[in-house]
Amino acid sequence: MKSFRWVVVGLLTVLVLSACGGDNNSDGDTKEIEFWHMLDNDAKEWVERKATEFEEENPGVKINTVANTGDAFKQKMTVAMNGGNPPDVFLNYGGGWLGQFVEQGNVLEITDSIDKDIYVESALSAVTYNDGQVYGVPLSLTMDVIWYNKEIFADLGLEEPETYEEFQEIITVLKENDIYPIALANKSKWPGSYMFMNMVSKLGGHELFDDALNRNGKGFDDAIFVEAGENIKELVEMDAYNPGFNGLPYNEGGSRQLFYSGEAAMFNMHNAVLNDFRIEAPDFVDKVGFFMFPDMEGGVNNPGEIGGAISPAWSVSSKAEHPEIATEFVKFLTTPEAAQEYADETGSVTALKGISPEGELEEQFAEVILNSTSIQSPYDQALPPELAELHKDTLQSIYGLSMTPEEAAKQMEEKAKEILGE
């Protein structure tokens, strides 16, 4: 009887330990992580392969990947966050858009869980809030450039401009030769913002936007914002863009097709579009070059200030059921090995130090970024959502010649006072 009693006790002990099993998943209970992103093409293949690799290295963990598309992603994320049902891990671009979720308490702080020294400082700063607290990890960086068709430039004797006046002269020559100077698809509003942001940065420096955003003496009705808007208006009036650009959707590739076909000679977009070039028009890639936005008369013209963004970064929801696993997953997506793969497969410049991209153009991008002193995130990412939408709406109206730059600046400042304070 005694031996039987101890057998029973032993069996009960095993059952209890099994029922209380932790992260070893000996009970067969799968720990699921819902993961949202909006990558496509090679980047989509890379991230989904990495999710599978993480599962293989962590038995009992399942990454449920949801691939989203285009401009609807931000709205879907906002609805999920406000509804209290966000994904465990999600793609973002830092700045004001992620910042709103941080302020709501919906993003997990991971400052002490990561090695901050492996990331490019300007990239990590985009996901850092509240006096040094980190709420995400950056994978890659984009930079804003003006692409151009080297064959067209050579045929017409054109060279990369160093000043805005030279840029305007190029536009005039291209028009005289029946070539659209700049391809633009601005139905979704954000593509046209690059030109405006470049002008503001060249004229007033990154400090101007930062001061307006932080309510530090300057506002969004500053004369430089108005001047940049006047320059946009002037470009439209001199037919620098393809007809119907405000109604042309970007995601369908209309502006890129104008560039590929030679109907347009220039294209203002981030460097990551090079991956689209290689997929959509591989024979065209050898024809492209790029230059940074030229200096503007009377501007501060700081050569170290460039436009760009982290693209993407990964963050963990504070409501994640398995926060430790989710945090390990985002770290897995930004190891040096993973970043090197991402650079090799997508042609991207990574946000990690010491990663060498392949390709002549990629090397040039990396050199510009490494020599930069400040990277200005796109306004629609840096601004709070409501103000970001107003920025896009008013700027599209300037492009459409239905609103003056003064009116746009006034609306922006009034909304900024309402949202951000005096």
C-alpha positions as CSV (number, residue, x, y, z in Angstrom):
1,M,0.0,0.0,0.0
2,K,2.8,2.4,0.8
3,S,4.6,1.9,-2.5
4,F,1.3,2.4,-4.3
5,R,0.6,5.6,-2.5
6,W,4.0,7.0,-3.6
7,V,3.4,6.0,-7.2
8,V,0.1,8.0,-7.1
9,V,1.8,11.0,-5.5
10,G,4.5,10.8,-8.1
11,L,2.0,10.7,-11.0
12,L,0.1,13.7,-9.5
13,T,3.3,15.6,-9.2
14,V,4.1,15.0,-12.9
15,L,0.6,16.1,-13.9
16,V,0.8,19.3,-11.9
17,L,4.2,20.2,-13.2
18,S,3.0,19.6,-16.8
19,A,-0.1,21.7,-16.3
20,C,2.1,24.6,-14.9
21,G,4.7,24.3,-17.6
22,G,6.1,27.7,-18.7
23,D,7.7,28.7,-21.9
24,N,9.1,25.2,-22.8
25,N,5.7,24.4,-24.3
26,S,5.9,20.8,-23.0
27,D,2.2,20.9,-22.7
28,G,1.8,21.5,-26.4
29,D,0.2,24.9,-25.9
30,T,1.3,27.1,-28.9
31,K,2.1,30.7,-28.2
32,E,0.8,32.8,-31.0
33,I,2.1,36.3,-32.1
34,E,0.0,38.3,-34.5
35,F,2.3,40.3,-36.7
36,W,1.2,43.1,-39.1
37,H,3.3,44.6,-41.9
38,M,2.9,46.3,-45.2
39,L,6.0,45.2,-47.1
40,D,5.8,43.9,-50.6
41,N,8.0,42.2,-53.3
42,D,11.4,41.1,-52.0
43,A,10.9,42.7,-48.6
44,K,7.7,40.8,-48.1
45,E,9.5,37.5,-49.0
46,W,12.3,38.4,-46.6
47,V,10.1,39.2,-43.6
48,E,7.9,36.1,-44.0
49,R,10.9,33.9,-44.3
50,K,12.3,35.4,-41.1
51,A,9.0,34.7,-39.3
52,T,9.3,31.1,-40.4
53,E,12.9,30.9,-39.2
54,F,11.9,32.4,-35.8
55,E,9.3,29.7,-35.4
56,E,11.8,27.0,-36.3
57,E,14.2,28.3,-33.7
58,N,11.5,28.7,-31.1
59,P,9.3,25.5,-31.0
60,G,5.8,26.2,-29.8
61,V,5.8,29.7,-31.1
62,K,3.5,30.6,-34.1
63,I,3.9,33.9,-35.9
64,N,0.6,34.8,-37.6
65,T,1.7,37.2,-40.3
66,V,-0.8,39.6,-41.8
67,A,0.4,41.5,-44.9
68,N,-1.4,44.8,-45.5
69,T,-1.3,47.1,-48.4
70,G,-0.7,50.8,-49.1
71,D,-2.3,53.8,-47.4
72,A,-5.0,51.7,-45.6
73,F,-2.5,50.3,-43.2
74,K,-2.3,53.4,-41.0
75,Q,-6.0,53.6,-40.7
76,K,-6.3,49.9,-39.9
77,M,-3.7,50.2,-37.2
78,T,-5.4,53.3,-35.7
79,V,-8.7,51.5,-35.5
80,A,-7.1,48.4,-33.9
81,M,-5.2,50.6,-31.4
82,N,-8.3,52.6,-30.5
83,G,-10.4,49.5,-30.2
84,G,-8.0,47.9,-27.8
85,N,-7.2,45.0,-30.1
86,P,-3.8,45.8,-31.7
87,P,-1.5,43.2,-33.2
88,D,1.3,42.0,-31.0
89,V,4.1,43.2,-33.3
90,F,3.6,45.8,-36.0
91,L,5.5,47.8,-38.6
92,N,5.8,51.5,-38.2
93,Y,7.9,54.5,-39.3
94,G,8.4,56.1,-35.9
95,G,7.8,59.8,-35.5
96,G,4.4,61.3,-34.6
97,W,2.4,58.4,-35.9
98,L,4.0,55.9,-33.5
99,G,4.2,58.6,-30.9
100,Q,0.4,58.8,-30.6
101,F,0.2,55.1,-29.7
102,V,3.1,55.6,-27.2
103,E,1.2,58.5,-25.5
104,Q,-1.9,56.2,-25.3
105,G,0.1,53.6,-23.5
106,N,-0.4,51.1,-26.3
107,V,3.3,50.4,-27.1
108,L,5.7,48.4,-25.0
109,E,8.9,50.2,-23.9
110,I,11.9,48.0,-24.7
111,T,14.8,50.3,-23.8
112,D,16.5,47.7,-21.5
113,S,15.8,44.8,-23.8
114,I,17.8,45.9,-26.8
115,D,21.4,46.7,-27.6
116,K,21.1,50.4,-28.6
117,D,24.7,50.6,-29.8
118,I,24.1,48.5,-32.9
119,Y,21.7,51.1,-34.5
120,V,22.4,54.3,-36.4
121,E,21.7,57.0,-33.9
122,S,19.4,59.1,-36.1
123,A,17.3,56.0,-36.9
124,L,16.9,55.0,-33.2
125,S,15.9,58.5,-32.3
126,A,12.8,58.2,-34.5
127,V,11.4,55.5,-32.1
128,T,12.7,57.1,-28.9
129,Y,10.3,59.2,-26.8
130,N,9.9,60.4,-23.2
131,D,13.5,61.3,-22.5
132,G,15.3,58.4,-24.0
133,Q,12.7,55.6,-23.8
134,V,12.8,53.3,-26.8
135,Y,9.5,51.9,-28.2
136,G,10.7,50.1,-31.4
137,V,13.7,48.9,-33.3
138,P,14.6,50.3,-36.8
139,L,15.6,48.0,-39.7
140,S,16.4,50.3,-42.6
141,L,16.6,53.9,-43.7
142,T,15.3,55.7,-46.7
143,M,16.5,59.0,-48.1
144,D,14.8,61.5,-50.3
145,V,16.5,61.9,-53.7
146,I,15.7,63.2,-57.2
147,W,16.1,60.4,-59.7
148,Y,16.9,61.3,-63.3
149,N,17.3,59.6,-66.6
150,K,21.0,59.8,-67.5
151,E,20.4,59.2,-71.2
152,I,18.0,62.1,-71.5
153,F,20.4,64.4,-69.5
154,A,23.3,63.3,-71.7
155,D,21.4,63.8,-75.0
156,L,20.4,67.3,-74.0
157,G,23.7,68.3,-72.4
158,L,22.3,68.5,-68.9
159,E,24.2,68.0,-65.7
160,E,23.2,67.4,-62.1
161,P,22.2,70.8,-60.7
162,E,23.9,72.3,-57.7
163,T,21.5,75.2,-57.3
164,Y,17.7,75.6,-57.5
165,E,18.1,78.1,-60.4
166,E,20.0,75.4,-62.4
167,F,17.2,72.9,-61.5
168,Q,14.7,75.4,-63.0
169,E,16.8,75.7,-66.1
170,I,16.8,71.9,-66.5
171,I,13.0,72.0,-66.3
172,T,12.8,74.6,-69.0
173,V,15.1,72.7,-71.4
174,L,13.1,69.5,-70.9
175,K,9.8,71.3,-71.6
176,E,11.3,72.7,-74.8
177,N,12.1,69.1,-75.9
178,D,8.5,67.9,-75.1
179,I,9.6,65.8,-72.1
180,Y,7.7,66.1,-68.8
181,P,10.4,67.4,-66.4
182,I,9.1,65.6,-63.2
183,A,6.9,62.5,-62.9
184,L,4.3,62.8,-60.1
185,A,1.4,60.7,-59.0
186,N,-0.2,62.7,-56.2
187,K,-3.7,61.3,-55.6
188,S,-2.6,59.9,-52.3
189,K,-1.1,63.3,-51.5
190,W,2.1,62.2,-49.8
191,P,4.3,62.0,-52.9
192,G,4.1,65.7,-53.5
193,S,5.2,66.4,-50.0
194,Y,8.8,65.5,-50.7
195,M,9.4,68.5,-52.9
196,F,7.9,70.8,-50.3
197,M,9.9,69.4,-47.4
198,N,13.1,69.7,-49.4
199,M,12.4,73.3,-50.0
200,V,11.6,74.0,-46.4
201,S,14.8,72.3,-45.2
202,K,17.0,74.0,-47.7
203,L,15.5,77.4,-46.9
204,G,15.1,77.2,-43.1
205,G,16.9,74.1,-42.0
206,H,15.4,71.1,-40.1
207,E,15.3,73.3,-37.0
208,L,12.4,75.3,-38.5
209,F,10.1,72.3,-38.7
210,D,11.2,71.1,-35.2
211,D,10.5,74.5,-33.7
212,A,7.0,74.6,-35.3
213,L,6.2,71.1,-34.1
214,N,7.5,71.7,-30.6
215,R,5.9,75.1,-30.4
216,N,9.3,76.7,-29.8
217,G,8.9,80.2,-31.2
218,K,8.3,79.4,-34.8
219,G,4.9,78.3,-36.3
220,F,3.7,76.6,-39.5
221,D,2.7,80.0,-40.8
222,D,6.4,81.1,-40.9
223,A,7.4,82.9,-44.0
224,I,9.6,80.0,-45.1
225,F,6.7,77.6,-45.2
226,V,4.8,80.1,-47.3
227,E,7.9,80.6,-49.6
228,A,8.2,76.8,-50.1
229,G,4.5,76.8,-51.1
230,E,5.1,79.6,-53.5
231,N,7.9,77.6,-55.2
232,I,5.5,74.6,-55.5
233,K,2.9,76.9,-57.1
234,E,5.5,78.2,-59.5
235,L,6.6,74.7,-60.6
236,V,3.0,73.8,-61.3
237,E,2.5,77.0,-63.3
238,M,5.6,76.3,-65.4
239,D,4.3,72.8,-66.2
240,A,7.1,71.0,-64.4
241,Y,4.8,68.0,-63.9
242,N,2.8,65.6,-66.0
243,P,-0.8,66.5,-66.7
244,G,-3.4,65.2,-64.2
245,F,-0.8,64.4,-61.6
246,N,-3.2,65.2,-58.6
247,G,-5.6,62.5,-59.8
248,L,-2.9,59.8,-60.6
249,P,-2.6,57.1,-57.9
250,Y,0.9,56.3,-56.8
251,N,0.6,52.6,-55.9
252,E,-0.5,51.7,-59.4
253,G,2.9,52.9,-60.7
254,G,1.7,55.6,-63.1
255,S,4.5,58.1,-62.2
256,R,7.1,55.3,-62.4
257,Q,5.9,54.3,-65.9
258,L,6.3,57.8,-67.1
259,F,9.8,57.7,-65.8
260,Y,10.6,54.3,-67.3
261,S,9.2,55.2,-70.7
262,G,11.3,58.4,-71.0
263,E,8.2,60.6,-71.1
264,A,9.4,62.1,-67.9
265,A,13.1,62.8,-67.1
266,M,13.0,63.2,-63.3
267,F,11.2,61.6,-60.3
268,N,11.3,62.9,-56.7
269,M,11.1,59.8,-54.4
270,H,12.9,57.9,-51.7
271,N,15.8,55.6,-52.6
272,A,13.9,52.5,-51.7
273,V,12.0,52.8,-55.0
274,L,15.1,51.4,-56.6
275,N,13.7,48.0,-55.7
276,D,10.6,48.8,-57.8
277,F,12.8,49.8,-60.7
278,R,14.6,46.5,-60.6
279,I,11.3,44.5,-60.5
280,E,9.2,46.6,-62.9
281,A,11.9,47.7,-65.4
282,P,15.2,45.9,-64.9
283,D,16.6,47.1,-68.2
284,F,16.0,50.7,-67.1
285,V,18.1,50.6,-63.9
286,D,21.4,51.3,-65.7
287,K,19.9,54.5,-67.0
288,V,19.1,56.1,-63.6
289,G,21.2,58.4,-61.5
290,F,20.2,60.6,-58.6
291,F,21.1,63.9,-57.0
292,M,20.2,65.5,-53.7
293,F,17.9,68.5,-53.7
294,P,19.9,71.5,-54.8
295,D,20.7,74.6,-52.7
296,M,18.3,77.5,-52.7
297,E,19.2,81.2,-52.8
298,G,19.1,82.8,-49.4
299,G,18.6,79.4,-47.6
300,V,20.7,77.9,-44.8
301,N,21.5,75.0,-47.2
302,N,23.0,72.7,-44.6
303,P,24.7,69.8,-46.6
304,G,24.3,67.4,-43.7
305,E,20.6,67.8,-43.5
306,I,18.7,65.3,-45.6
307,G,15.1,64.0,-45.9
308,G,14.5,60.4,-45.0
309,A,12.8,58.0,-42.7
310,I,13.2,54.7,-40.9
311,S,11.5,52.2,-43.2
312,P,10.5,50.0,-41.5
313,A,10.8,49.8,-37.7
314,W,9.1,47.1,-35.5
315,S,7.3,47.7,-32.3
316,V,5.5,45.6,-29.7
317,S,2.0,46.3,-28.4
318,S,1.8,46.8,-24.6
319,K,-1.3,44.5,-24.8
320,A,0.7,41.6,-26.3
321,E,-0.1,38.3,-24.5
322,H,3.5,37.2,-24.7
323,P,5.6,40.4,-24.6
324,E,8.9,38.6,-24.0
325,I,8.5,36.5,-27.1
326,A,7.2,39.4,-29.2
327,T,10.3,41.5,-28.1
328,E,12.6,38.6,-29.0
329,F,10.9,38.5,-32.4
330,V,11.5,42.2,-33.2
331,K,15.1,41.8,-32.1
332,F,15.4,38.8,-34.4
333,L,14.3,41.0,-37.3
334,T,17.0,43.5,-36.7
335,T,20.1,41.4,-35.9
336,P,23.2,42.3,-38.0
337,E,22.8,39.1,-39.9
338,A,19.1,39.8,-40.7
339,A,19.9,43.4,-41.7
340,Q,22.6,42.2,-44.1
341,E,20.2,39.8,-45.7
342,Y,17.6,42.6,-46.0
343,A,20.1,44.9,-47.6
344,D,21.3,42.3,-50.1
345,E,17.8,41.2,-51.0
346,T,16.0,44.5,-51.2
347,G,18.8,47.0,-52.0
348,S,17.9,49.0,-48.8
349,V,20.3,51.0,-46.6
350,T,20.0,49.4,-43.2
351,A,19.6,51.3,-39.9
352,L,22.3,49.1,-38.3
353,K,25.9,50.1,-38.1
354,G,28.5,48.3,-40.1
355,I,26.2,46.8,-42.8
356,S,27.7,47.1,-46.3
357,P,25.1,47.2,-49.1
358,E,25.8,45.7,-52.5
359,G,25.6,47.8,-55.6
360,E,27.0,51.1,-56.7
361,L,23.9,53.1,-56.1
362,E,23.4,51.5,-52.6
363,E,26.9,52.4,-51.7
364,Q,26.3,56.0,-52.7
365,F,23.1,56.1,-50.6
366,A,25.0,54.7,-47.6
367,E,27.7,57.3,-48.0
368,V,25.2,60.2,-48.0
369,I,23.4,58.8,-44.9
370,L,26.7,58.2,-43.0
371,N,27.8,61.8,-43.7
372,S,24.4,63.2,-42.7
373,T,24.0,65.2,-39.5
374,S,20.2,65.2,-39.4
375,I,17.5,63.2,-41.1
376,Q,14.1,64.9,-41.4
377,S,11.2,62.4,-41.3
378,P,8.3,63.0,-43.7
379,Y,5.9,65.4,-42.3
380,D,3.0,63.0,-42.5
381,Q,4.9,60.7,-40.2
382,A,6.4,63.2,-37.9
383,L,3.2,65.2,-37.3
384,P,0.2,64.1,-35.2
385,P,-2.3,62.3,-37.5
386,E,-4.9,65.1,-37.7
387,L,-2.2,67.7,-38.5
388,A,-0.5,65.3,-40.9
389,E,-3.7,64.9,-42.9
390,L,-4.2,68.6,-43.0
391,H,-0.7,69.1,-44.3
392,K,-1.3,66.6,-47.1
393,D,-4.7,68.2,-47.9
394,T,-3.5,71.8,-48.0
395,L,-0.4,70.9,-50.0
396,Q,-2.4,69.0,-52.6
397,S,-4.6,72.1,-52.9
398,I,-1.5,74.2,-53.5
399,Y,-0.5,71.8,-56.3
400,G,-4.0,72.0,-57.7
401,L,-3.8,75.9,-57.6
402,S,-7.0,75.9,-55.5
403,M,-5.5,77.3,-52.3
404,T,-2.8,79.9,-51.8
405,P,0.4,79.1,-49.8
406,E,-0.7,81.8,-47.3
407,E,-4.1,80.1,-46.8
408,A,-2.4,76.7,-46.4
409,A,0.1,78.0,-43.8
410,K,-2.6,79.8,-41.9
411,Q,-4.8,76.6,-41.7
412,M,-1.8,74.5,-40.6
413,E,-0.9,77.0,-37.8
414,E,-4.4,77.2,-36.5
415,K,-4.8,73.5,-36.4
416,A,-1.3,73.2,-34.7
417,K,-2.5,75.6,-32.0
418,E,-5.6,73.6,-31.5
419,I,-3.8,70.3,-31.2
420,L,-0.3,71.2,-29.9
421,G,-1.0,74.4,-28.0
422,E,0.4,77.9,-28.5
